[in-house]
Amino acid sequence: MISYLLATKHNIRYSLDTIDSILSLPNHDKEIIICGPEEVLEDDNRFRWVLDDKCTGSPYAFNKAYWASQGDYIATVVDDIILPSNFLDMLDFMNSDFMRQKKFKMSNTMWDGGPGLFNYGHDDVVDGENMWTIDKCHPVNINKCPYNVIPLPFFKRDTIKTYLSNHLFHPSFKNHFIDHWLGFYVSKNETYAPQKWRCPSIRYSMSQNKKPTITTDDNHDSHILRCLTDTFIRNETSYV
């Protein structure tokens, strides 16, 4: 089973395109869990609601949705993306020889990567090329780079329970840089030497129903990322 988790503070109508894109995928064992505040909750038998009782940001909501889920695989989604028709290619990749040899069974499903992310196997990027440049304003010390960034990760549940303290994201973050800390932690703890490999090109399109969101948490979250990476000692620092 795949558990699709969506964290939102918006009225459900802003998520309908995302939900429809999940439901339009080829038939497979799935559940859709949406975590949001009480004022956006609506009854709909296509998905299950989990109440976001703190509204402190998406990391809390994603973690709470995960704890309510039952799937063997966990897919994180947000309400401004449309899943492509080949999304289930991720299952074949998760069961590939390459992934079986990895300690952390997870994948970055955003094709465009992120700062410090080495991209392997994408059509428009040379294998191993660093796609984004890290400048002096980046919160992670350049001496600790490169590292992976894993936006909207796709997890195997056993990895979350065994290696990530049963959390998808570190609870100290409010909105941003959660994918940086996840990727940094995985990058510094993965013992399997990566080879060039082919991962599916999961290229989301953007929903037209997205409600603009203004966040004031960037400074807080960049500070948390800097603190976590600065105090990181390989094999001695836990994920949470």
Backbone hydrogen bonds in HBPLUS format (Angstrom, degrees):
<---DONOR---> <-ACCEPTOR-->    atom                        ^
c    i                          cat <-CA-CA->   ^        H-A-AA   ^      H-
h    n   atom  resd res      DA  || num        DHA   H-A  angle D-A-AA Bond
n    s   type  num  typ     dist DA aas  dist angle  dist       angle   num
A0072-ASP N   A0001-MET O   2.88 MM  71  5.33 127.8  2.16 126.2 139.1     1
A0073-TYR N   A0001-MET O   3.06 MM  72  6.38 154.5  2.13 159.6 164.4     2
A0002-ILE N   A0029-ASP O   3.06 MM  27  6.47 155.5  2.13 139.4 142.8     3
A0031-GLU N   A0002-ILE O   3.05 MM  29  6.51 142.1  2.19 157.3 157.6     4
A0003-SER N   A0073-TYR O   2.84 MM  70  6.17 170.0  1.85 157.2 158.6     5
A0075-ALA N   A0003-SER O   2.84 MM  72  6.04 173.5  1.84 157.0 158.5     6
A0004-TYR N   A0031-GLU O   2.82 MM  27  6.15 171.7  1.83 166.9 166.6     7
A0033-ILE N   A0004-TYR O   2.86 MM  29  6.17 167.3  1.88 166.2 169.8     8
A0005-LEU N   A0075-ALA O   2.80 MM  70  6.11 169.2  1.81 170.9 174.6     9
A0077-VAL N   A0005-LEU O   2.84 MM  72  5.97 163.1  1.87 173.7 169.3    10
A0006-LEU N   A0033-ILE O   2.95 MM  27  6.34 157.3  2.00 159.9 164.5    11
A0035-CYS N   A0006-LEU O   2.90 MM  29  6.32 160.0  1.94 159.9 166.6    12
A0008-THR N   A0035-CYS O   3.09 MM  27  6.42 165.3  2.11 159.2 161.6    13
A0014-TYR N   A0011-ASN O   3.02 MM   3  5.99 162.7  2.06 130.1 133.6    14
A0015-SER N   A0012-ILE O   2.83 MM   3  5.24 156.5  1.89 114.2 122.2    15
A0019-ILE N   A0015-SER O   2.94 MM   4  6.21 164.7  1.97 160.1 164.9    16
A0020-ASP N   A0016-LEU O   2.83 MM   4  5.96 164.1  1.86 151.2 155.7    17
A0021-SER N   A0017-ASP O   3.01 MM   4  6.21 148.2  2.11 141.4 149.5    18
A0022-ILE N   A0018-THR O   3.19 MM   4  6.56 144.5  2.33 145.1 154.0    19
A0022-ILE N   A0019-ILE O   3.12 MM   3  5.23 125.3  2.43  98.5 112.2    20
A0023-LEU N   A0019-ILE O   3.00 MM   4  6.31 165.3  2.02 155.8 159.7    21
A0024-SER N   A0020-ASP O   2.89 MM   4  6.00 131.0  2.14 141.7 154.2    22
A0025-LEU N   A0022-ILE O   3.19 MM   3  5.59 163.8  2.22 111.3 116.3    23
A0048-ARG N   A0032-ILE O   2.86 MM  16  6.26 161.3  1.90 158.6 164.1    24
A0034-ILE N   A0048-ARG O   2.88 MM  14  6.23 162.4  1.91 161.4 167.4    25
A0050-VAL N   A0034-ILE O   2.84 MM  16  6.06 146.8  1.95 154.1 152.7    26
A0036-GLY N   A0050-VAL O   3.21 MM  14  6.73 142.4  2.36 159.7 170.2    27
A0052-ASP N   A0036-GLY O   2.75 MM  16  4.73 164.1  1.78 122.5 122.1    28
A0040-VAL N   A0037-PRO O   3.14 MM   3  5.91 164.7  2.16 122.5 127.1    29
A0041-LEU N   A0038-GLU O   3.21 MM   3  5.34 161.1  2.25 108.0 113.8    30
A0047-PHE N   A0044-ASP O   3.30 MM   3  6.19 173.3  2.31 125.7 127.4    31
A0061-ALA N   A0057-GLY O   3.45 MM   4  6.73 164.1  2.48 146.1 150.7    32
A0062-PHE N   A0058-SER O   2.77 MM   4  5.86 167.7  1.79 163.3 165.6    33
A0063-ASN N   A0059-PRO O   3.01 MM   4  6.11 164.3  2.03 147.4 152.0    34
A0064-LYS N   A0060-TYR O   2.95 MM   4  6.15 159.2  1.99 148.8 154.8    35
A0065-ALA N   A0061-ALA O   2.92 MM   4  6.12 156.9  1.98 148.7 155.0    36
A0066-TYR N   A0062-PHE O   2.90 MM   4  6.12 154.9  1.96 148.2 155.5    37
A0067-TRP N   A0063-ASN O   2.97 MM   4  6.26 159.8  2.01 151.7 156.2    38
A0068-ALA N   A0065-ALA O   3.16 MM   3  5.19 138.3  2.34  96.8 108.6    39
A0069-SER N   A0066-TYR O   2.92 MM   3  5.03 160.4  1.96 109.7 116.2    40
A0157-ARG N   A0072-ASP O   2.90 MM  85  5.42 176.6  1.90 145.3 146.0    41
A0074-ILE N   A0155-PHE O   2.89 MM  81  5.00 159.9  1.93 136.9 142.9    42
A0155-PHE N   A0074-ILE O   2.84 MM  81  5.00 158.4  1.89 149.0 152.4    43
A0207-SER N   A0080-ASP O   2.98 MM 127  4.86 162.5  2.01 108.6 114.3    44
A0082-ILE N   A0205-SER O   2.74 MM 123  5.15 143.9  1.87 153.9 154.9    45
A0205-SER N   A0082-ILE O   3.31 MM 123  5.15 160.2  2.35 137.4 142.4    46
A0087-PHE N   A0084-PRO O   3.21 MM   3  5.55 153.3  2.28 121.1 119.6    47
A0089-ASP N   A0086-ASN O   2.91 MM   3  5.62 165.8  1.93 124.7 129.1    48
A0090-MET N   A0087-PHE O   3.08 MM   3  6.06 170.5  2.09 124.7 127.8    49
A0091-LEU N   A0088-LEU O   3.05 MM   3  5.62 151.0  2.13 113.2 119.4    50
A0093-PHE N   A0089-ASP O   3.17 MM   4  6.53 159.7  2.21 151.2 157.1    51
A0094-MET N   A0090-MET O   2.87 MM   4  6.08 156.1  1.93 148.8 155.0    52
A0095-ASN N   A0091-LEU O   3.16 MM   4  6.35 132.8  2.39 138.4 149.8    53
A0095-ASN N   A0092-ASP O   3.20 MM   3  5.18 134.6  2.42  94.5 106.8    54
A0096-SER N   A0093-PHE O   3.07 MM   3  5.00 164.6  2.09 108.4 110.6    55
A0100-ARG N   A0096-SER O   3.01 MM   4  6.27 152.5  2.09 150.8 159.2    56
A0101-GLN N   A0098-PHE O   3.22 MM   3  5.55 140.7  2.39 102.7 112.9    57
A0102-LYS N   A0099-MET O   3.06 MM   3  5.09 150.5  2.15 101.4 110.6    58
A0156-LYS N   A0105-LYS O   2.96 MM  51  5.60 136.8  2.15 177.8 166.4    59
A0107-SER N   A0154-PHE O   2.95 MM  47  5.30 141.9  2.10 139.9 151.7    60
A0154-PHE N   A0107-SER O   3.04 MM  47  5.30 155.6  2.10 149.5 156.9    61
A0113-GLY N   A0110-MET O   3.19 MM   3  5.93 171.0  2.20 124.9 127.1    62
A0117-LEU N   A0114-GLY O   3.00 MM   3  5.37 162.1  2.03 136.3 136.2    63
A0119-ASN N   A0129-GLU O   3.34 MM  10  5.90 170.4  2.35 147.8 146.8    64
A0128-GLY N   A0119-ASN O   2.87 MM   9  5.35 144.0  2.00 133.0 142.9    65
A0125-VAL N   A0122-HIS O   3.27 MM   3  5.45 170.4  2.28 112.6 115.4    66
A0129-GLU N   A0126-VAL O   2.93 MM   3  5.41 157.5  1.98 146.3 143.8    67
A0138-HIS N   A0135-ASP O   3.06 MM   3  5.65 165.7  2.08 118.6 123.3    68
A0144-LYS N   A0141-ASN O   2.82 MM   3  5.53 161.8  1.86 123.0 129.3    69
A0145-CYS N   A0142-ILE O   3.15 MM   3  5.26 165.2  2.17 107.9 111.6    70
A0150-ILE N   A0179-ASP O   3.19 MM  29  4.94 170.9  2.20 124.9 124.8    71
A0159-THR N   A0156-LYS O   2.97 MM   3  5.61 135.1  2.18 118.2 129.1    72
A0160-ILE N   A0157-ARG O   3.02 MM   3  5.25 117.4  2.42 103.2 118.1    73
A0161-LYS N   A0157-ARG O   3.09 MM   4  6.41 163.6  2.12 161.1 165.2    74
A0162-THR N   A0158-ASP O   2.93 MM   4  5.92 156.5  1.98 145.5 152.2    75
A0163-TYR N   A0159-THR O   2.89 MM   4  5.56 164.1  1.91 144.6 150.0    76
A0164-LEU N   A0160-ILE O   3.23 MM   4  4.79 142.9  2.38 114.8 123.1    77
A0166-ASN N   A0160-ILE O   2.97 MM   6  5.06 146.5  2.09 150.6 142.7    78
A0167-HIS N   A0164-LEU O   2.98 MM   3  5.72 149.7  2.07 124.4 130.8    79
A0173-PHE N   A0170-HIS O   3.34 MM   3  6.20 162.4  2.37 123.0 126.4    80
A0181-TRP N   A0177-PHE O   3.18 MM   4  6.50 164.8  2.21 152.4 153.2    81
A0182-LEU N   A0178-ILE O   3.13 MM   4  6.26 165.2  2.15 144.8 149.4    82
A0183-GLY N   A0179-ASP O   3.08 MM   4  5.97 160.6  2.11 130.4 136.5    83
A0184-PHE N   A0180-HIS O   2.74 MM   4  5.87 159.1  1.78 153.4 160.0    84
A0185-TYR N   A0181-TRP O   2.90 MM   4  5.96 170.0  1.91 151.2 154.1    85
A0186-VAL N   A0182-LEU O   3.01 MM   4  6.22 165.0  2.04 152.5 156.7    86
A0187-SER N   A0183-GLY O   2.84 MM   4  5.88 162.4  1.87 147.1 152.9    87
A0188-LYS N   A0184-PHE O   3.03 MM   4  6.20 151.4  2.11 151.3 157.4    88
A0189-ASN N   A0186-VAL O   3.13 MM   3  5.21 150.1  2.22 102.7 111.8    89
A0190-GLU N   A0186-VAL O   2.94 MM   4  5.78 126.2  2.24 156.3 164.8    90
A0221-ASP N   A0217-ASP O   2.90 MM   4  6.08 170.5  1.90 165.1 167.6    91
A0222-SER N   A0218-ASP O   2.85 MM   4  5.97 160.5  1.89 153.4 158.8    92
A0223-HIS N   A0219-ASN O   3.05 MM   4  6.11 150.5  2.14 140.5 148.3    93
A0224-ILE N   A0220-HIS O   3.02 MM   4  6.36 153.5  2.09 147.5 154.8    94
A0225-LEU N   A0221-ASP O   2.99 MM   4  6.24 163.2  2.02 149.8 153.8    95
A0226-ARG N   A0222-SER O   2.96 MM   4  6.14 160.0  2.01 145.0 150.5    96
A0227-CYS N   A0223-HIS O   2.95 MM   4  6.18 161.8  1.98 151.6 156.3    97
A0228-LEU N   A0224-ILE O   2.93 MM   4  6.14 166.7  1.95 156.3 159.7    98
A0229-THR N   A0225-LEU O   2.99 MM   4  6.11 169.3  2.00 155.3 158.1    99
A0230-ASP N   A0226-ARG O   2.89 MM   4  5.85 152.9  1.96 144.7 152.9   100
A0231-THR N   A0227-CYS O   3.12 MM   4  6.18 145.7  2.24 143.4 150.6   101
A0232-PHE N   A0229-THR O   3.32 MM   3  5.03 157.9  2.37  95.4 101.6   102
A0236-GLU N   A0233-ILE O   2.86 MM   3  5.42 158.6  1.90 145.5 144.7   103
